[in-house]
Structure formats: C-alpha cells, structure tokens
Amino acid sequence: MKKNIILIGFMGVGKGTTARAFAKKYEVYNIDTDDLIESKENKEVKKIFEKKGEAYFRKLEQKTADWIIDSVQGTLISCGGGFYKVKNLHKMGTVVLLDASFDWILNRLKTAKNSESKLAKRPLFSQEAEAKKLYDEREKAYKKVADVIVNVEGKSLEEIVKEIAKKCRVQ
Ligand code: S3P
C-alpha cells in the first residue's frame, strides 16, 4: 500500500477501532490525528479545548495534515471528526468516510464497555442535542469530500475492513 488511507467520519462511528483492525489485517501502520496532536502538545484533546479553545485545536489539525502530506506514506490514518475541513485533505491520501446514522452512533457509544470514558473524552459530544446538530451540519460535507463511502451499520468489523480494502484496491 503506497497511498495513505484517510479515515474520516463522525465522532464515535468507529474510526479508531476500524483503523486498528485494518492495520493488523493488512500489515500496515496506523496513526490517529488526535494521538499525534496529543503527543505534540503533551495534553489530551479535551484539555486543549478547555485551555486553548477549539480554534487553536483546528490549527493543530492543519499542522498535522501538512506534516502527514510531507512525511507519511502507506499508512492508515484515522482522523478526528472535524479533521475533514483541513486544506489539501486529498493530498494526504484516499479519503474514506465511515458512515452511519446519528442514532446508530449514539447507541454504539452508549452501549460500549467503556461508554463513560468514550463520551468524556469528546468535548463536542457532552450534550446530545448539540452533537446531533453538528452531525446534521456535517453529514453532507462528509459525503462531498469522500472518495469512498463505507456504511458501517449492521456490518462486522471484518466486513468493514474488507470493504475498505476492496474499494481502495489494497491487497
Ligand atoms: C472532534 C472529534 C474528536 C476530536 C475532537 C473534535 C470533532 O475526534 O478530534 O474532540 O470536531 O468532531 P473523534 O472523532 O475521534 O471523536
């Protein structure tokens, strides 16, 4: 795999979980834009939002995108839910949207084993109604920017991973 695969989609849709499963099956590295930002700032995303604000976080996302374009190849990259707005997203690699309805995502987050921590680390998911508003605002934009769309509802992790590989022609 020469080109990167860029996984985008709403908070809680399963980008991280999918990225890890894909990396294992296809023997590639996977990195996560939130992890890169946290390691660079030595601070959790939640704390960056609290201390420096969302605009500052968005600048860090752009810096991360620029670094990936210059420095990363053949890697599966899972992105924060708002990362799709960076400039030159397509220069990073093939953009794959993991798609699901808001209700499906909510149910996934609420029924997860570590549900509390999954919700607590996401400042923009602290209020359900606000999160739904954000989902509605972004839904069309995600689809517009995606090279490939994979609907994840009712599919096993293995099926999702295989579908991504097929649509991105990874062997
Ligand atoms: C955000 C999603 C989060 C994280 C930050 C902002 C967003 O990532 O980047 O809290 O704007 O949707 P996940 O999609 O991994 O939760």
Backbone and ligand atoms as CSV (ligand in chain L), in Angstrom:
chain,resi,resn,atom,element,x,y,z
A,1,MET,N,N,0.857,-1.204,0.000
A,1,MET,CA,C,0.000,0.000,0.000
A,1,MET,C,C,0.889,1.248,0.000
A,2,LYS,N,N,0.849,1.995,-1.120
A,2,LYS,CA,C,1.713,3.182,-1.228
A,2,LYS,C,C,1.007,4.421,-0.730
A,3,LYS,N,N,-0.259,4.532,-1.171
A,3,LYS,CA,C,-1.028,5.727,-0.811
A,3,LYS,C,C,-1.593,5.553,0.603
A,4,ASN,N,N,-1.660,6.637,1.348
A,4,ASN,CA,C,-2.308,6.565,2.657
A,4,ASN,C,C,-3.817,6.382,2.474
A,5,ILE,N,N,-4.447,5.789,3.493
A,5,ILE,CA,C,-5.913,5.785,3.557
A,5,ILE,C,C,-6.303,6.696,4.718
A,6,ILE,N,N,-7.191,7.627,4.431
A,6,ILE,CA,C,-7.579,8.641,5.411
A,6,ILE,C,C,-9.008,8.347,5.856
A,7,LEU,N,N,-9.156,7.891,7.091
A,7,LEU,CA,C,-10.497,7.538,7.591
A,7,LEU,C,C,-11.143,8.753,8.240
A,8,ILE,N,N,-12.267,9.174,7.680
A,8,ILE,CA,C,-12.991,10.294,8.282
A,8,ILE,C,C,-14.385,9.834,8.696
A,9,GLY,N,N,-15.072,10.687,9.461
A,9,GLY,CA,C,-16.432,10.361,9.880
A,9,GLY,C,C,-16.721,10.950,11.241
A,10,PHE,N,N,-17.971,10.846,11.637
A,10,PHE,CA,C,-18.395,11.500,12.874
A,10,PHE,C,C,-17.822,10.793,14.113
A,11,MET,N,N,-17.715,11.577,15.187
A,11,MET,CA,C,-17.266,11.034,16.486
A,11,MET,C,C,-18.041,9.768,16.825
A,12,GLY,N,N,-17.325,8.746,17.224
A,12,GLY,CA,C,-17.995,7.552,17.717
A,12,GLY,C,C,-18.420,6.560,16.648
A,13,VAL,N,N,-18.105,6.835,15.382
A,13,VAL,CA,C,-18.534,5.910,14.318
A,13,VAL,C,C,-17.637,4.668,14.252
A,14,GLY,N,N,-16.453,4.764,14.900
A,14,GLY,CA,C,-15.568,3.593,14.976
A,14,GLY,C,C,-14.313,3.705,14.123
A,15,LYS,N,N,-13.844,4.921,13.900
A,15,LYS,CA,C,-12.647,5.116,13.060
A,15,LYS,C,C,-11.413,4.448,13.679
A,16,GLY,N,N,-11.214,4.668,14.977
A,16,GLY,CA,C,-10.038,4.113,15.655
A,16,GLY,C,C,-10.052,2.588,15.647
A,17,THR,N,N,-11.189,2.028,16.015
A,17,THR,CA,C,-11.339,0.567,16.061
A,17,THR,C,C,-11.115,-0.033,14.678
A,18,THR,N,N,-11.697,0.597,13.670
A,18,THR,CA,C,-11.548,0.111,12.291
A,18,THR,C,C,-10.095,0.216,11.838
A,19,ALA,N,N,-9.463,1.335,12.176
A,19,ALA,CA,C,-8.062,1.550,11.759
A,19,ALA,C,C,-7.156,0.472,12.350
A,20,ARG,N,N,-7.371,0.149,13.611
A,20,ARG,CA,C,-6.521,-0.866,14.257
A,20,ARG,C,C,-6.734,-2.239,13.609
A,21,ALA,N,N,-7.985,-2.569,13.328
A,21,ALA,CA,C,-8.274,-3.875,12.705
A,21,ALA,C,C,-7.695,-3.936,11.288
A,22,PHE,N,N,-7.815,-2.842,10.562
A,22,PHE,CA,C,-7.283,-2.795,9.188
A,22,PHE,C,C,-5.761,-2.962,9.200
A,23,ALA,N,N,-5.112,-2.229,10.103
A,23,ALA,CA,C,-3.644,-2.252,10.184
A,23,ALA,C,C,-3.148,-3.668,10.463
A,24,LYS,N,N,-3.860,-4.360,11.336
A,24,LYS,CA,C,-3.448,-5.714,11.699
A,24,LYS,C,C,-3.598,-6.644,10.490
A,25,LYS,N,N,-4.751,-6.572,9.845
A,25,LYS,CA,C,-5.011,-7.495,8.726
A,25,LYS,C,C,-4.088,-7.232,7.540
A,26,TYR,N,N,-3.849,-5.972,7.223
A,26,TYR,CA,C,-3.075,-5.670,6.015
A,26,TYR,C,C,-1.625,-5.292,6.317
A,27,GLU,N,N,-1.234,-5.481,7.569
A,27,GLU,CA,C,0.153,-5.271,7.997
A,27,GLU,C,C,0.696,-3.904,7.573
A,28,VAL,N,N,-0.056,-2.880,7.965
A,28,VAL,CA,C,0.414,-1.504,7.754
A,28,VAL,C,C,0.394,-0.786,9.109
A,29,TYR,N,N,1.077,0.331,9.167
A,29,TYR,CA,C,0.995,1.137,10.385
A,29,TYR,C,C,-0.303,1.919,10.373
A,30,ASN,N,N,-0.799,2.236,11.574
A,30,ASN,CA,C,-1.913,3.182,11.625
A,30,ASN,C,C,-1.620,4.260,12.662
A,31,ILE,N,N,-1.965,5.476,12.295
A,31,ILE,CA,C,-1.790,6.588,13.237
A,31,ILE,C,C,-3.109,7.368,13.315
A,32,ASP,N,N,-3.280,8.085,14.393
A,32,ASP,CA,C,-4.526,8.805,14.628
A,32,ASP,C,C,-4.202,10.283,14.836
A,33,THR,N,N,-4.932,11.152,14.152
A,33,THR,CA,C,-4.577,12.582,14.212
A,33,THR,C,C,-4.717,13.150,15.631
A,34,ASP,N,N,-5.710,12.686,16.378
A,34,ASP,CA,C,-5.834,13.164,17.770
A,34,ASP,C,C,-4.623,12.723,18.598
A,35,ASP,N,N,-4.163,11.483,18.378
A,35,ASP,CA,C,-2.977,10.990,19.113
A,35,ASP,C,C,-1.745,11.817,18.760
A,36,LEU,N,N,-1.599,12.149,17.469
A,36,LEU,CA,C,-0.440,12.951,17.047
A,36,LEU,C,C,-0.475,14.315,17.733
A,37,ILE,N,N,-1.651,14.907,17.768
A,37,ILE,CA,C,-1.802,16.232,18.395
A,37,ILE,C,C,-1.531,16.146,19.895
A,38,GLU,N,N,-2.073,15.117,20.523
A,38,GLU,CA,C,-1.857,14.964,21.971
A,38,GLU,C,C,-0.374,14.778,22.282
A,39,SER,N,N,0.313,14.011,21.450
A,39,SER,CA,C,1.730,13.767,21.735
A,39,SER,C,C,2.561,15.033,21.501
A,40,LYS,N,N,2.182,15.811,20.514
A,40,LYS,CA,C,2.928,17.029,20.219
A,40,LYS,C,C,2.711,18.087,21.303
A,41,GLU,N,N,1.482,18.170,21.790
A,41,GLU,CA,C,1.148,19.187,22.798
A,41,GLU,C,C,1.363,18.686,24.236
A,42,ASN,N,N,1.575,17.377,24.346
A,42,ASN,CA,C,1.638,16.746,25.661
A,42,ASN,C,C,0.406,17.080,26.508
A,43,LYS,N,N,-0.738,17.003,25.871
A,43,LYS,CA,C,-2.009,17.332,26.528
A,43,LYS,C,C,-3.137,16.570,25.835
A,44,GLU,N,N,-4.141,16.166,26.609
A,44,GLU,CA,C,-5.284,15.489,25.994
A,44,GLU,C,C,-6.112,16.489,25.180
A,45,VAL,N,N,-6.770,15.981,24.140
A,45,VAL,CA,C,-7.611,16.839,23.289
A,45,VAL,C,C,-8.591,17.651,24.141
A,46,LYS,N,N,-9.192,16.971,25.103
A,46,LYS,CA,C,-10.174,17.632,25.973
A,46,LYS,C,C,-9.562,18.852,26.678
A,47,LYS,N,N,-8.330,18.673,27.154
A,47,LYS,CA,C,-7.632,19.756,27.859
A,47,LYS,C,C,-7.246,20.883,26.889
A,48,ILE,N,N,-6.878,20.510,25.668
A,48,ILE,CA,C,-6.530,21.534,24.668
A,48,ILE,C,C,-7.762,22.403,24.397
A,49,PHE,N,N,-8.915,21.749,24.253
A,49,PHE,CA,C,-10.169,22.500,24.058
A,49,PHE,C,C,-10.414,23.433,25.252
A,50,GLU,N,N,-10.242,22.907,26.449
A,50,GLU,CA,C,-10.519,23.700,27.661
A,50,GLU,C,C,-9.567,24.876,27.806
A,51,LYS,N,N,-8.279,24.601,27.602
A,51,LYS,CA,C,-7.268,25.615,27.899
A,51,LYS,C,C,-7.007,26.585,26.748
A,52,LYS,N,N,-7.057,26.084,25.504
A,52,LYS,CA,C,-6.674,26.936,24.370
A,52,LYS,C,C,-7.831,27.207,23.406
A,53,GLY,N,N,-8.904,26.451,23.547
A,53,GLY,CA,C,-10.068,26.683,22.686
A,53,GLY,C,C,-10.062,25.873,21.400
A,54,GLU,N,N,-11.244,25.812,20.770
A,54,GLU,CA,C,-11.393,24.990,19.572
A,54,GLU,C,C,-10.588,25.522,18.391
A,55,ALA,N,N,-10.515,26.850,18.228
A,55,ALA,CA,C,-9.806,27.418,17.065
A,55,ALA,C,C,-8.339,26.989,17.077
A,56,TYR,N,N,-7.751,26.989,18.269
A,56,TYR,CA,C,-6.351,26.569,18.411
A,56,TYR,C,C,-6.199,25.093,18.016
A,57,PHE,N,N,-7.158,24.277,18.464
A,57,PHE,CA,C,-7.136,22.846,18.120
A,57,PHE,C,C,-7.210,22.661,16.596
A,58,ARG,N,N,-8.052,23.451,15.945
A,58,ARG,CA,C,-8.198,23.326,14.479
A,58,ARG,C,C,-6.891,23.691,13.769
A,59,LYS,N,N,-6.149,24.654,14.337
A,59,LYS,CA,C,-4.841,24.999,13.745
A,59,LYS,C,C,-3.871,23.822,13.878
A,60,LEU,N,N,-3.950,23.159,15.010
A,60,LEU,CA,C,-3.092,21.981,15.209
A,60,LEU,C,C,-3.448,20.882,14.203
A,61,GLU,N,N,-4.746,20.764,13.895
A,61,GLU,CA,C,-5.153,19.762,12.901
A,61,GLU,C,C,-4.536,20.093,11.539
A,62,GLN,N,N,-4.535,21.373,11.184
A,62,GLN,CA,C,-3.951,21.761,9.894
A,62,GLN,C,C,-2.451,21.447,9.855
A,63,LYS,N,N,-1.759,21.759,10.964
A,63,LYS,CA,C,-0.322,21.463,11.043
A,63,LYS,C,C,-0.073,19.971,10.873
A,64,THR,N,N,-0.931,19.194,11.493
A,64,THR,CA,C,-0.813,17.731,11.416
A,64,THR,C,C,-1.014,17.264,9.974
A,65,ALA,N,N,-1.996,17.835,9.303
A,65,ALA,CA,C,-2.243,17.473,7.901
A,65,ALA,C,C,-1.013,17.811,7.052
A,66,ASP,N,N,-0.439,18.979,7.271
A,66,ASP,CA,C,0.747,19.391,6.491
A,66,ASP,C,C,1.906,18.421,6.726
A,67,TRP,N,N,2.066,18.018,7.966
A,67,TRP,CA,C,3.152,17.081,8.306
A,67,TRP,C,C,2.911,15.723,7.629
A,68,ILE,N,N,1.672,15.262,7.652
A,68,ILE,CA,C,1.355,13.962,7.030
A,68,ILE,C,C,1.655,14.010,5.531
A,69,ILE,N,N,1.253,15.090,4.876
A,69,ILE,CA,C,1.484,15.224,3.424
A,69,ILE,C,C,2.983,15.130,3.119
A,70,ASP,N,N,3.793,15.780,3.944
A,70,ASP,CA,C,5.244,15.782,3.708
A,70,ASP,C,C,5.927,14.484,4.125
A,71,SER,N,N,5.401,13.799,5.124
A,71,SER,CA,C,6.207,12.778,5.802
A,71,SER,C,C,5.646,11.361,5.866
A,72,VAL,N,N,4.380,11.149,5.529
A,72,VAL,CA,C,3.783,9.822,5.783
A,72,VAL,C,C,3.299,9.167,4.483
A,73,GLN,N,N,3.652,7.900,4.336
A,73,GLN,CA,C,3.202,7.122,3.164
A,73,GLN,C,C,2.741,5.736,3.591
A,74,GLY,N,N,1.844,5.160,2.822
A,74,GLY,CA,C,1.454,3.768,3.034
A,74,GLY,C,C,0.875,3.472,4.404
A,75,THR,N,N,0.185,4.442,4.963
A,75,THR,CA,C,-0.299,4.323,6.342
A,75,THR,C,C,-1.806,4.546,6.401
A,76,LEU,N,N,-2.434,3.872,7.357
A,76,LEU,CA,C,-3.860,4.071,7.599
A,76,LEU,C,C,-3.961,5.190,8.641
A,77,ILE,N,N,-4.643,6.249,8.307
A,77,ILE,CA,C,-4.694,7.398,9.222
A,77,ILE,C,C,-6.135,7.649,9.653
A,78,SER,N,N,-6.417,7.476,10.942
A,78,SER,CA,C,-7.761,7.794,11.421
A,78,SER,C,C,-7.765,9.242,11.916
A,79,CYS,N,N,-8.837,9.947,11.592
A,79,CYS,CA,C,-8.879,11.394,11.839
A,79,CYS,C,C,-9.960,11.761,12.843
A,80,GLY,N,N,-9.724,12.838,13.574
A,80,GLY,CA,C,-10.772,13.399,14.425
A,80,GLY,C,C,-11.965,13.793,13.549
A,81,GLY,N,N,-13.135,13.865,14.164
A,81,GLY,CA,C,-14.364,14.113,13.404
A,81,GLY,C,C,-14.406,15.413,12.619
A,82,GLY,N,N,-13.598,16.406,13.027
A,82,GLY,CA,C,-13.616,17.690,12.321
A,82,GLY,C,C,-12.438,17.869,11.383
A,83,PHE,N,N,-11.613,16.845,11.283
A,83,PHE,CA,C,-10.365,16.932,10.514
A,83,PHE,C,C,-10.595,17.111,9.006
A,84,TYR,N,N,-11.774,16.643,8.544
A,84,TYR,CA,C,-12.059,16.697,7.097
A,84,TYR,C,C,-12.007,18.115,6.537
A,85,LYS,N,N,-11.993,19.111,7.429
A,85,LYS,CA,C,-12.008,20.502,6.954
A,85,LYS,C,C,-10.624,21.048,6.618
A,86,VAL,N,N,-9.573,20.287,6.838
A,86,VAL,CA,C,-8.228,20.809,6.559
A,86,VAL,C,C,-8.051,21.050,5.055
A,87,LYS,N,N,-7.135,21.976,4.755
A,87,LYS,CA,C,-6.801,22.228,3.345
A,87,LYS,C,C,-6.024,21.022,2.815
A,88,ASN,N,N,-6.142,20.745,1.547
A,88,ASN,CA,C,-5.360,19.678,0.912
A,88,ASN,C,C,-5.609,18.281,1.479
A,89,LEU,N,N,-6.809,18.047,1.967
A,89,LEU,CA,C,-7.136,16.717,2.513
A,89,LEU,C,C,-6.795,15.610,1.507
A,90,HIS,N,N,-7.087,15.860,0.237
A,90,HIS,CA,C,-6.884,14.819,-0.778
A,90,HIS,C,C,-5.412,14.549,-1.081
A,91,LYS,N,N,-4.553,15.510,-0.736
A,91,LYS,CA,C,-3.116,15.271,-0.911
A,91,LYS,C,C,-2.610,14.249,0.104
A,92,MET,N,N,-3.371,14.057,1.166
A,92,MET,CA,C,-2.954,13.115,2.212
A,92,MET,C,C,-3.115,11.671,1.768
A,93,GLY,N,N,-4.100,11.395,0.920
A,93,GLY,CA,C,-4.344,10.019,0.504
A,93,GLY,C,C,-5.785,9.831,0.056
A,94,THR,N,N,-6.223,8.569,-0.027
A,94,THR,CA,C,-7.612,8.267,-0.397
A,94,THR,C,C,-8.512,8.499,0.818
A,95,VAL,N,N,-9.512,9.339,0.624
A,95,VAL,CA,C,-10.374,9.723,1.751
A,95,VAL,C,C,-11.579,8.769,1.846
A,96,VAL,N,N,-11.637,8.034,2.952
A,96,VAL,CA,C,-12.703,7.042,3.159
A,96,VAL,C,C,-13.620,7.500,4.299
A,97,LEU,N,N,-14.891,7.655,3.979
A,97,LEU,CA,C,-15.872,8.041,5.011
A,97,LEU,C,C,-16.507,6.801,5.627
A,98,LEU,N,N,-16.433,6.696,6.946
A,98,LEU,CA,C,-17.232,5.683,7.649
A,98,LEU,C,C,-18.548,6.359,7.996
A,99,ASP,N,N,-19.623,5.820,7.442
A,99,ASP,CA,C,-20.914,6.481,7.536
A,99,ASP,C,C,-21.908,5.661,8.364
A,100,ALA,N,N,-22.698,6.377,9.174
A,100,ALA,CA,C,-23.774,5.738,9.941
A,100,ALA,C,C,-24.738,6.834,10.381
A,101,SER,N,N,-25.942,6.443,10.755
A,101,SER,CA,C,-26.909,7.438,11.232
A,101,SER,C,C,-26.511,7.902,12.636
A,102,PHE,N,N,-27.038,9.059,13.022
A,102,PHE,CA,C,-26.717,9.584,14.354
A,102,PHE,C,C,-27.198,8.611,15.436
A,103,ASP,N,N,-28.378,8.041,15.269
A,103,ASP,CA,C,-28.913,7.121,16.284
A,103,ASP,C,C,-28.037,5.884,16.450
A,104,TRP,N,N,-27.514,5.405,15.345
A,104,TRP,CA,C,-26.629,4.220,15.407
A,104,TRP,C,C,-25.367,4.558,16.201
A,105,ILE,N,N,-24.809,5.738,15.926
A,105,ILE,CA,C,-23.584,6.173,16.612
A,105,ILE,C,C,-23.843,6.334,18.113
A,106,LEU,N,N,-24.967,6.966,18.418
A,106,LEU,CA,C,-25.331,7.193,19.821
A,106,LEU,C,C,-25.456,5.857,20.554
A,107,ASN,N,N,-26.118,4.920,19.919
A,107,ASN,CA,C,-26.288,3.602,20.515
A,107,ASN,C,C,-24.942,2.903,20.706
A,108,ARG,N,N,-24.040,3.042,19.712
A,108,ARG,CA,C,-22.716,2.421,19.822
A,108,ARG,C,C,-21.963,2.999,21.023
A,109,LEU,N,N,-22.025,4.325,21.174
A,109,LEU,CA,C,-21.294,4.956,22.269
A,109,LEU,C,C,-21.898,4.599,23.626
A,110,LYS,N,N,-23.224,4.558,23.654
A,110,LYS,CA,C,-23.888,4.301,24.944
A,110,LYS,C,C,-23.774,2.858,25.405
A,111,THR,N,N,-23.632,1.951,24.449
A,111,THR,CA,C,-23.579,0.538,24.834
A,111,THR,C,C,-22.139,-0.003,24.878
A,112,ALA,N,N,-21.167,0.870,24.600
A,112,ALA,CA,C,-19.762,0.424,24.649
A,112,ALA,C,C,-19.386,0.082,26.090
A,113,LYS,N,N,-18.405,-0.828,26.220
A,113,LYS,CA,C,-17.946,-1.238,27.555
A,113,LYS,C,C,-17.471,-0.028,28.351
A,114,ASN,N,N,-16.647,0.777,27.694
A,114,ASN,CA,C,-16.078,1.964,28.345
A,114,ASN,C,C,-16.825,3.220,27.900
A,115,SER,N,N,-18.148,3.111,27.919
A,115,SER,CA,C,-19.014,4.180,27.423
A,115,SER,C,C,-18.696,5.549,28.043
A,116,GLU,N,N,-18.543,5.557,29.370
A,116,GLU,CA,C,-18.317,6.852,30.046
A,116,GLU,C,C,-17.061,7.551,29.550
A,117,SER,N,N,-15.983,6.786,29.435
A,117,SER,CA,C,-14.739,7.421,29.013
A,117,SER,C,C,-14.797,7.815,27.535
A,118,LYS,N,N,-15.507,7.039,26.747
A,118,LYS,CA,C,-15.658,7.379,25.316
A,118,LYS,C,C,-16.376,8.719,25.166
A,119,LEU,N,N,-17.382,8.946,26.008
A,119,LEU,CA,C,-18.129,10.199,25.922
A,119,LEU,C,C,-17.344,11.341,26.577
A,120,ALA,N,N,-16.685,11.047,27.698
A,120,ALA,CA,C,-15.993,12.093,28.458
A,120,ALA,C,C,-14.820,12.715,27.701
A,121,LYS,N,N,-14.173,11.917,26.852
A,121,LYS,CA,C,-13.001,12.468,26.158
A,121,LYS,C,C,-13.378,13.302,24.933
A,122,ARG,N,N,-14.688,13.367,24.640
A,122,ARG,CA,C,-15.128,14.097,23.441
A,122,ARG,C,C,-15.920,15.345,23.833
A,123,PRO,N,N,-15.233,16.497,23.897
A,123,PRO,CA,C,-15.902,17.715,24.353
A,123,PRO,C,C,-17.131,18.085,23.522
A,124,LEU,N,N,-17.116,17.756,22.226
A,124,LEU,CA,C,-18.244,18.146,21.376
A,124,LEU,C,C,-19.395,17.137,21.457
A,125,PHE,N,N,-19.221,16.100,22.301
A,125,PHE,CA,C,-20.320,15.141,22.493
A,125,PHE,C,C,-20.892,15.257,23.904
A,126,SER,N,N,-20.558,16.336,24.612
A,126,SER,CA,C,-21.006,16.425,26.003
A,126,SER,C,C,-22.517,16.660,26.079
A,127,GLN,N,N,-23.094,17.261,25.049
A,127,GLN,CA,C,-24.545,17.450,25.013
A,127,GLN,C,C,-25.085,16.768,23.758
A,128,GLU,N,N,-26.030,15.842,23.994
A,128,GLU,CA,C,-26.547,15.053,22.882
A,128,GLU,C,C,-27.171,15.921,21.777
A,129,ALA,N,N,-27.949,16.919,22.186
A,129,ALA,CA,C,-28.647,17.760,21.202
A,129,ALA,C,C,-27.643,18.546,20.360
A,130,GLU,N,N,-26.583,19.021,21.000
A,130,GLU,CA,C,-25.536,19.763,20.272
A,130,GLU,C,C,-24.804,18.845,19.293
A,131,ALA,N,N,-24.545,17.637,19.752
A,131,ALA,CA,C,-23.853,16.667,18.894
A,131,ALA,C,C,-24.705,16.340,17.671
A,132,LYS,N,N,-26.002,16.215,17.881
A,132,LYS,CA,C,-26.928,15.912,16.768
A,132,LYS,C,C,-26.926,17.066,15.760
A,133,LYS,N,N,-26.883,18.290,16.287
A,133,LYS,CA,C,-26.850,19.477,15.421
A,133,LYS,C,C,-25.590,19.456,14.543
A,134,LEU,N,N,-24.482,19.150,15.197
A,134,LEU,CA,C,-23.200,19.075,14.490
A,134,LEU,C,C,-23.237,17.987,13.418
A,135,TYR,N,N,-23.830,16.855,13.780
A,135,TYR,CA,C,-23.965,15.740,12.831
A,135,TYR,C,C,-24.741,16.203,11.593
A,136,ASP,N,N,-25.872,16.865,11.837
A,136,ASP,CA,C,-26.714,17.329,10.721
A,136,ASP,C,C,-25.967,18.343,9.850
A,137,GLU,N,N,-25.178,19.187,10.496
A,137,GLU,CA,C,-24.404,20.187,9.741
A,137,GLU,C,C,-23.340,19.531,8.857
A,138,ARG,N,N,-22.754,18.461,9.373
A,138,ARG,CA,C,-21.607,17.865,8.679
A,138,ARG,C,C,-21.941,16.769,7.676
A,139,GLU,N,N,-23.116,16.182,7.836
A,139,GLU,CA,C,-23.453,14.976,7.077
A,139,GLU,C,C,-23.154,15.096,5.579
A,140,LYS,N,N,-23.652,16.174,4.978
A,140,LYS,CA,C,-23.471,16.336,3.518
A,140,LYS,C,C,-22.010,16.606,3.184
A,141,ALA,N,N,-21.350,17.407,4.021
A,141,ALA,CA,C,-19.952,17.789,3.763
A,141,ALA,C,C,-19.046,16.556,3.777
A,142,TYR,N,N,-19.302,15.651,4.717
A,142,TYR,CA,C,-18.509,14.411,4.771
A,142,TYR,C,C,-18.620,13.666,3.445
A,143,LYS,N,N,-19.857,13.557,2.963
A,143,LYS,CA,C,-20.088,12.768,1.740
A,143,LYS,C,C,-19.457,13.429,0.528
A,144,LYS,N,N,-19.482,14.751,0.538
A,144,LYS,CA,C,-18.942,15.510,-0.588
A,144,LYS,C,C,-17.426,15.336,-0.700
A,145,VAL,N,N,-16.772,15.286,0.455
A,145,VAL,CA,C,-15.316,15.255,0.462
A,145,VAL,C,C,-14.758,13.825,0.282
A,146,ALA,N,N,-15.606,12.824,0.497
A,146,ALA,CA,C,-15.122,11.429,0.484
A,146,ALA,C,C,-14.864,10.906,-0.933
A,147,ASP,N,N,-13.764,10.157,-1.089
A,147,ASP,CA,C,-13.530,9.415,-2.336
A,147,ASP,C,C,-14.328,8.121,-2.306
A,148,VAL,N,N,-14.459,7.582,-1.108
A,148,VAL,CA,C,-15.089,6.275,-0.908
A,148,VAL,C,C,-15.992,6.363,0.321
A,149,ILE,N,N,-17.194,5.775,0.232
A,149,ILE,CA,C,-18.086,5.776,1.402
A,149,ILE,C,C,-18.369,4.337,1.820
A,150,VAL,N,N,-18.182,4.056,3.098
A,150,VAL,CA,C,-18.488,2.727,3.621
A,150,VAL,C,C,-19.517,2.891,4.736
A,151,ASN,N,N,-20.725,2.367,4.504
A,151,ASN,CA,C,-21.725,2.411,5.557
A,151,ASN,C,C,-21.456,1.257,6.526
A,152,VAL,N,N,-21.383,1.575,7.796
A,152,VAL,CA,C,-20.928,0.556,8.755
A,152,VAL,C,C,-22.071,-0.134,9.504
A,153,GLU,N,N,-23.276,0.361,9.343
A,153,GLU,CA,C,-24.393,-0.181,10.125
A,153,GLU,C,C,-24.654,-1.646,9.790
A,154,GLY,N,N,-24.770,-2.442,10.824
A,154,GLY,CA,C,-25.097,-3.863,10.644
A,154,GLY,C,C,-23.971,-4.696,10.063
A,155,LYS,N,N,-22.762,-4.142,9.987
A,155,LYS,CA,C,-21.638,-4.915,9.442
A,155,LYS,C,C,-20.641,-5.249,10.538
A,156,SER,N,N,-19.986,-6.400,10.389
A,156,SER,CA,C,-18.948,-6.752,11.353
A,156,SER,C,C,-17.699,-5.948,11.027
A,157,LEU,N,N,-16.802,-5.886,12.004
A,157,LEU,CA,C,-15.545,-5.159,11.808
A,157,LEU,C,C,-14.783,-5.734,10.607
A,158,GLU,N,N,-14.803,-7.065,10.511
A,158,GLU,CA,C,-14.104,-7.722,9.412
A,158,GLU,C,C,-14.680,-7.323,8.043
A,159,GLU,N,N,-15.994,-7.261,7.989
A,159,GLU,CA,C,-16.648,-6.857,6.726
A,159,GLU,C,C,-16.285,-5.414,6.362
A,160,ILE,N,N,-16.261,-4.559,7.367
A,160,ILE,CA,C,-15.945,-3.142,7.124
A,160,ILE,C,C,-14.510,-3.011,6.592
A,161,VAL,N,N,-13.603,-3.705,7.260
A,161,VAL,CA,C,-12.185,-3.656,6.877
A,161,VAL,C,C,-11.999,-4.166,5.437
A,162,LYS,N,N,-12.670,-5.274,5.117
A,162,LYS,CA,C,-12.562,-5.852,3.761
A,162,LYS,C,C,-13.134,-4.905,2.716
A,163,GLU,N,N,-14.239,-4.265,3.066
A,163,GLU,CA,C,-14.868,-3.321,2.118
A,163,GLU,C,C,-13.946,-2.130,1.836
A,164,ILE,N,N,-13.287,-1.636,2.873
A,164,ILE,CA,C,-12.343,-0.522,2.677
A,164,ILE,C,C,-11.217,-0.969,1.742
A,165,ALA,N,N,-10.665,-2.143,2.026
A,165,ALA,CA,C,-9.537,-2.649,1.233
A,165,ALA,C,C,-9.954,-2.808,-0.233
A,166,LYS,N,N,-11.139,-3.359,-0.442
A,166,LYS,CA,C,-11.621,-3.599,-1.808
A,166,LYS,C,C,-11.794,-2.271,-2.547
A,167,LYS,N,N,-12.456,-1.337,-1.879
A,167,LYS,CA,C,-12.744,-0.058,-2.527
A,167,LYS,C,C,-11.471,0.782,-2.742
A,168,CYS,N,N,-10.456,0.538,-1.933
A,168,CYS,CA,C,-9.175,1.271,-2.099
A,168,CYS,C,C,-8.138,0.413,-2.836
A,169,ARG,N,N,-8.567,-0.737,-3.287
A,169,ARG,CA,C,-7.699,-1.664,-4.031
A,169,ARG,C,C,-6.421,-2.026,-3.266
A,170,VAL,N,N,-6.588,-2.376,-2.012
A,170,VAL,CA,C,-5.462,-2.836,-1.198
A,170,VAL,C,C,-5.501,-4.353,-1.172
A,171,GLN,N,N,-4.322,-4.998,-1.385
A,171,GLN,CA,C,-4.321,-6.474,-1.364
A,171,GLN,C,C,-3.613,-7.022,-0.143
L,1,S3P,C1,C,-13.921,16.280,17.058
L,1,S3P,C2,C,-13.768,14.910,17.116
L,1,S3P,C3,C,-12.793,14.267,18.041
L,1,S3P,C4,C,-11.644,15.210,18.376
L,1,S3P,C5,C,-12.186,16.500,18.893
L,1,S3P,C6,C,-13.107,17.206,17.879
L,1,S3P,C7,C,-14.918,16.839,16.106
L,1,S3P,O1,O,-12.288,13.074,17.447
L,1,S3P,O2,O,-10.829,15.443,17.260
L,1,S3P,O3,O,-12.859,16.241,20.088
L,1,S3P,O4,O,-14.849,18.041,15.794
L,1,S3P,O5,O,-15.780,16.061,15.626
L,1,S3P,P1,P,-13.149,11.703,17.295
L,1,S3P,O6,O,-13.913,11.804,16.006
L,1,S3P,O7,O,-12.114,10.628,17.254
L,1,S3P,O8,O,-14.031,11.592,18.467
